């Protein structure tokens, strides 16, 4: 091969090799760009996932907050309206009875040597509570007061509608012939009742009188000695 032809061949070889090399570089760059692009997309997708989780978490938190708010409102709505009975319920608190809240009646009984049966019923439209204490029963202008005919104090009674409470009064608990003759008694609901009532009972002899607790049955209100 002559020198000129050999030189021309080498130049051609160099040019072809350079062209191949440039093509290979472009392919590599394209692949790299594509990989980078895919990596970017993948990274972008991964980044979106926490964002979505955060949104879901926010929704759950919001729901939980709403649920908590409702529970609190329910508790507040149910609280403070009455007395706790100990079983998770509350009952309305009634007012204490006064003598003027009650329709009174008396009658004489012969059992246990003779006594006066007092009956008490709430007036129409009234609901009130007789406390777990003796009725206050007094006699005469000197205000002689009846003592307890029972050893223990009874239970409170709620008067409403047809519910009736009974108490028995023995005006003379002694065996002597002494005493004072009276025809009425004064009845109050406790010593602090501002409006006691006077009830006619016929002529009675009073000497160390006693009275029972309030009872819902008349047979339980007999003042045995």
Secondary structure by P-SEA (a helix, b strand, c coil): ccaaaaaaaaaaaaaaaaaaaaaaaaaaaaaaaaaaaaaaaaaaaaaaaaaaaaaaaaaaaaaaaaaaaaaaaaaaaaccccccccccbbbbbbbbbcccccbbbbbbbccccbbbbbbbbbcccbbbbbcccccccccccccccccccccbbbbbbbbcccbbbbbbbccccccccbbbbbccccccccccccbbbbbbccbbbbcbbbbbccccccccccccc
